[in-house]
């Protein structure tokens, strides 16, 4: 082995050494993990209780291979059978969080992480290169989506609990609670767009709209008096669903974050009707603000509409209005907008 790690003239090939040592350590780790898993024989006695409370009797030992962060490991565990339910039971699989899967909890965590940040195939490649774990792209997809479902169930329970909780709790009040949400198209696989019309020339849809939202607090301002988001104060929600469904999702998150204790609630959005619709239904009385990016976009489009797309007057008007917006002179901006008059027929 040493010869394979040496380069020309006997010099050390550092990269080859790194990979070889890592592979060797993984091999040692797999042996140790296998010994640990099999040290107790995998038996829970001559009988165990099934989920329904019946007695399941020991049948034999069954072998199983699992992919772990240190490599593939085989272990034996006891198999029981419940006559009344007509089902087999593997208690050790449940105890080790291995029921109905050949991936260890550690590997599933990594698969969920890469599957949630990049394409499933890229995630597979990263797992192999960075962690030495070889899996199929489809496996990354199944695990990542399974974790997503579990997180959604937990999140829904928490939101429902927050909405249902009506008793007054003497907690510190929140000066300003911000709620912001928007929608954007995300590419999806073909079966996710079946029966949906898209914006392409063929009418075929290639994306679905995902609605994303965040809730945060703000208590301080910077040297110029601009509000600063509180550090580590932002929580996020998101899903591919209708505006009506998402309204309850973002409302539940706001409740969880202390909506009823907020002295002031501010909704930030792009000005779309569905955004203000959610604000009116779930956050009545909140201050509604168009976010700066879309406010600038709307002002530019308004100048083009009033003075013509390619006119000099449109550019001058847009520049002046954007300057007022950036400086925070909202009152002056509104006065200027009310004075707008077209100088010629729009082109």
C-alpha positions as a printed Julia matrix, in Angstrom:
347×3 Matrix{Float64}:
   0.0     0.0     0.0
   2.83    2.4     0.83
   4.07    2.15   -2.74
   0.72    3.37   -4.07
   0.94    6.44   -1.86
   4.34    7.51   -3.15
   4.75    9.71   -6.22
   7.77   10.19   -8.49
  11.17    9.73   -6.81
   9.5     8.38   -3.69
   7.71   11.64   -2.8
   4.47   11.45   -0.86
   1.24   11.7    -2.88
  -0.75   13.61   -0.27
  -4.13   13.47   -1.98
  -3.89    9.73   -2.59
  -2.83    9.3     1.03
  -5.83   11.26    2.29
  -8.34    9.18    0.32
  -6.68    5.89    1.18
  -6.54    6.65    4.89
 -10.16    7.81    4.91
 -11.25    4.6     3.17
  -9.23    2.57    5.67
 -10.74    4.39    8.64
 -14.21    3.87    7.23
 -13.47    0.16    6.95
 -12.32    0.01   10.57
 -15.38    1.99   11.62
 -17.71   -0.4     9.78
 -16.17   -3.39   11.57
 -16.53   -1.72   14.97
 -20.12   -0.65   14.24
 -21.03   -4.18   13.13
 -19.61   -5.61   16.37
 -21.58   -3.06   18.37
 -24.83   -3.84   16.57
 -24.41   -7.59   16.97
 -23.03   -7.56   20.51
 -26.41   -8.25   22.14
 -27.58  -10.85   19.64
 -30.57   -8.74   18.66
 -32.97  -10.71   20.85
 -35.64   -9.24   23.12
 -36.6   -12.6    24.64
 -38.91  -15.42   23.64
 -41.81  -13.03   23.09
 -42.64   -9.35   22.71
 -45.79   -7.23   22.5
 -46.92   -6.08   19.09
 -48.35   -2.61   18.42
 -51.84   -3.87   19.21
 -50.72   -5.33   22.55
 -50.79   -8.98   21.48
 -48.03  -11.47   22.23
 -45.64  -12.07   19.33
 -43.35  -15.12   19.61
 -39.73  -15.45   18.56
 -39.22  -17.2    15.2
 -35.57  -16.83   14.2
 -32.83  -14.32   13.4
 -32.89  -12.3    10.21
 -29.86  -10.61    8.66
 -29.98   -7.1     7.26
 -27.47   -4.88    5.51
 -27.6    -1.17    6.13
 -25.62    1.68    4.59
 -24.05    3.8     7.33
 -21.75    6.82    7.32
 -18.78    4.45    7.69
 -19.87    1.9     5.09
 -22.2    -1.06    4.62
 -22.8    -3.02    7.81
 -24.58   -6.36    8.31
 -26.3    -7.31   11.54
 -28.63  -10.01   12.85
 -31.81   -9.2    14.69
 -34.61  -11.22   16.18
 -37.79  -11.77   14.17
 -41.13  -12.29   15.94
 -44.55  -13.2    14.61
 -47.98  -12.19   15.92
 -50.61  -14.83   15.18
 -53.54  -12.49   15.87
 -52.31   -9.67   13.63
 -50.71  -11.96   11.07
 -47.65   -9.71   10.94
 -43.95  -10.04   11.65
 -42.15   -7.79   14.11
 -38.5    -6.69   14.22
 -38.12   -4.76   17.49
 -34.49   -3.87   16.93
 -35.31   -2.18   13.61
 -37.75    0.08   15.43
 -35.34    0.74   18.3
 -32.55    1.71   15.89
 -34.82    3.78   13.59
 -34.25    1.32   10.75
 -37.82    0.15   10.12
 -38.55   -0.17    6.37
 -35.2     1.31    5.36
 -31.65    0.17    4.61
 -30.15    3.59    5.37
 -28.93    4.48    8.85
 -30.26    7.62   10.59
 -26.94    9.35    9.94
 -27.02    8.61    6.22
 -30.66    9.69    5.96
 -29.78   12.98    7.6
 -27.08   13.58    4.98
 -29.37   12.52    2.14
 -32.06   14.89    3.35
 -29.56   17.73    3.6
 -28.2    17.39    0.06
 -31.63   16.53   -1.36
 -33.07   19.75    0.03
 -30.37   21.99   -1.44
 -29.62   20.66   -4.92
 -30.84   18.22   -7.53
 -31.08   14.63   -6.36
 -28.4    13.5    -8.82
 -26.02   16.23   -7.69
 -26.76   15.25   -4.11
 -25.85   11.66   -4.89
 -22.55   12.75   -6.39
 -21.74   14.98   -3.43
 -22.48   12.18   -0.97
 -20.07    9.88   -2.77
 -17.3    12.43   -3.17
 -17.54   14.2     0.16
 -18.67   11.41    2.48
 -17.78    8.22    0.6
 -21.43    7.12    0.65
 -22.71    5.48   -2.55
 -26.47    5.62   -3.12
 -28.85    6.0    -6.06
 -30.36    9.35   -7.07
 -33.84    7.88   -6.56
 -32.9     6.94   -3.0
 -31.89   10.54   -2.27
 -35.24   11.69   -3.69
 -37.28    9.23   -1.6
 -35.47   10.01    1.64
 -35.5    13.8     1.12
 -39.2    13.8     0.27
 -39.95   11.54    3.25
 -38.18   13.91    5.6
 -40.06   16.8     4.02
 -43.37   15.07    4.75
 -42.36   14.47    8.38
 -41.35   18.11    8.8
 -44.62   19.28    7.26
 -46.62   17.13    9.71
 -44.66   18.5    12.67
 -45.0    22.06   11.4
 -48.75   21.69   10.87
 -49.24   20.37   14.4
 -47.27   23.26   15.84
 -49.22   25.84   13.82
 -52.55   24.29   14.77
 -51.54   24.29   18.42
 -50.52   27.95   18.18
 -53.82   28.91   16.52
 -55.91   26.91   19.0
 -54.11   28.25   22.08
 -56.35   31.05   23.36
 -55.35   31.53   26.97
 -53.43   34.68   27.86
 -49.83   34.02   28.86
 -47.85   36.8    30.6
 -45.0    36.97   28.11
 -42.96   39.94   26.96
 -44.71   41.99   24.3
 -43.31   42.36   20.79
 -42.89   45.91   19.51
 -42.9    45.11   15.79
 -43.66   41.81   14.13
 -43.0    41.62   10.38
 -44.69   39.1     8.1
 -43.47   38.86    4.51
 -44.42   36.43    1.75
 -44.26   35.99   -2.01
 -44.54   33.37   -4.71
 -42.07   32.15   -7.31
 -41.87   29.41   -9.92
 -39.66   26.4    -9.26
 -38.74   23.69  -11.78
 -40.34   20.32  -11.05
 -40.39   16.9   -12.65
 -42.91   16.3   -15.44
 -45.44   14.33  -13.41
 -45.84   17.33  -11.09
 -47.2    19.47  -13.95
 -49.64   17.03  -15.55
 -52.87   18.77  -16.5
 -51.48   22.26  -15.8
 -51.09   25.02  -18.36
 -47.79   26.86  -18.55
 -46.44   30.04  -20.09
 -44.36   28.32  -22.78
 -45.24   28.55  -26.49
 -46.66   25.03  -26.36
 -48.68   25.76  -23.24
 -46.76   23.07  -21.37
 -45.93   23.86  -17.75
 -42.39   23.3   -16.53
 -42.68   24.92  -13.09
 -45.0    25.13  -10.11
 -45.47   28.19   -7.95
 -44.1    27.8    -4.46
 -45.26   30.29   -1.86
 -42.62   31.34    0.67
 -42.96   33.44    3.77
 -40.99   34.6     6.76
 -41.73   36.15   10.16
 -39.25   38.31   12.05
 -39.0    41.06   14.65
 -37.3    44.46   14.64
 -36.37   46.53   17.69
 -33.4    48.68   16.64
 -32.35   50.97   13.78
 -28.99   51.75   12.19
 -27.1    55.06   12.28
 -29.25   56.42    9.45
 -32.44   55.48   11.24
 -33.23   52.52    8.98
 -34.83   49.54   10.76
 -32.61   46.51   11.34
 -33.96   42.99   11.52
 -33.25   41.38   14.9
 -30.42   38.87   14.72
 -31.53   35.23   14.4
 -35.17   36.4    14.55
 -36.38   35.01   11.23
 -38.38   31.82   10.76
 -39.52   30.53    7.38
 -42.43   28.58    5.89
 -43.15   27.49    2.34
 -45.17   25.09    0.24
 -46.63   24.49   -3.2
 -50.27   25.22   -2.4
 -53.11   27.67   -3.02
 -53.17   31.17   -1.57
 -56.03   30.16    0.74
 -54.02   27.26    2.15
 -50.86   29.32    2.44
 -52.78   32.04    4.28
 -53.38   29.66    7.16
 -49.76   28.48    7.02
 -48.24   31.96    7.37
 -50.88   32.96    9.91
 -50.07   29.9    12.01
 -46.37   30.75   11.92
 -47.11   34.34   12.97
 -49.22   33.04   15.86
 -46.4    30.76   16.9
 -44.02   33.71   16.86
 -46.25   35.86   19.07
 -48.77   37.61   16.82
 -51.14   38.27   19.71
 -48.38   39.92   21.73
 -47.32   42.25   18.92
 -47.97   45.96   19.37
 -47.58   46.49   15.64
 -47.85   44.03   12.74
 -46.32   44.9     9.37
 -47.04   42.97    6.17
 -44.44   43.23    3.41
 -45.37   42.01   -0.06
 -45.1    42.66   -3.77
 -48.56   44.22   -4.09
 -50.23   41.19   -5.72
 -53.96   40.85   -4.95
 -53.51   37.44   -3.28
 -50.92   38.92   -0.9
 -53.22   41.72    0.26
 -56.06   39.21    0.36
 -54.19   37.14    2.94
 -53.32   40.32    4.84
 -56.97   41.36    4.98
 -58.22   37.94    6.06
 -55.58   36.94    8.59
 -53.91   40.21    9.63
 -56.64   42.89    9.72
 -55.34   46.26   10.87
 -51.74   45.46    9.94
 -49.58   48.03    8.16
 -49.18   46.97    4.53
 -45.92   47.84    2.76
 -44.84   47.05   -0.79
 -41.26   45.79   -0.64
 -38.59   48.11   -2.01
 -37.73   45.97   -5.05
 -41.31   45.82   -6.3
 -42.03   49.41   -5.31
 -39.18   50.53   -7.58
 -40.49   48.25  -10.31
 -44.02   49.67  -10.02
 -42.78   53.28  -10.12
 -40.76   52.61  -13.26
 -43.72   50.94  -14.98
 -46.0    53.81  -13.96
 -43.69   56.38  -15.54
 -43.65   54.38  -18.78
 -47.43   54.08  -18.73
 -47.94   57.82  -18.24
 -45.26   59.22  -20.57
 -44.54   56.42  -23.01
 -42.13   53.5   -22.87
 -39.18   55.09  -24.7
 -39.75   58.76  -23.8
 -37.14   60.92  -22.08
 -39.85   62.23  -19.78
 -40.56   58.71  -18.54
 -36.91   58.16  -17.62
 -36.69   61.56  -15.88
 -39.89   60.92  -13.94
 -38.79   57.44  -12.89
 -35.38   58.7   -11.75
 -36.95   61.45   -9.64
 -39.56   59.17   -8.08
 -37.01   56.46   -7.28
 -34.78   59.03   -5.58
 -37.7    60.07   -3.36
 -38.4    56.43   -2.54
 -34.78   55.62   -1.69
 -34.59   58.66    0.58
 -37.74   57.62    2.39
 -39.72   60.69    1.33
 -42.95   58.74    0.93
 -45.24   61.73    1.5
 -43.44   63.79   -1.17
 -43.5    60.78   -3.47
 -47.27   60.44   -3.13
 -47.75   64.15   -3.85
 -45.62   63.8    -7.0
 -47.57   60.77   -8.15
 -50.89   62.55   -7.76
 -49.59   65.35  -10.0
 -48.62   63.02  -12.83
 -50.14   63.98  -16.16
 -49.36   62.45  -19.56
 -47.67   64.9   -21.94
 -48.48   62.85  -25.03
 -50.32   59.74  -26.03
 -48.43   56.73  -24.62
 -46.47   54.75  -27.21
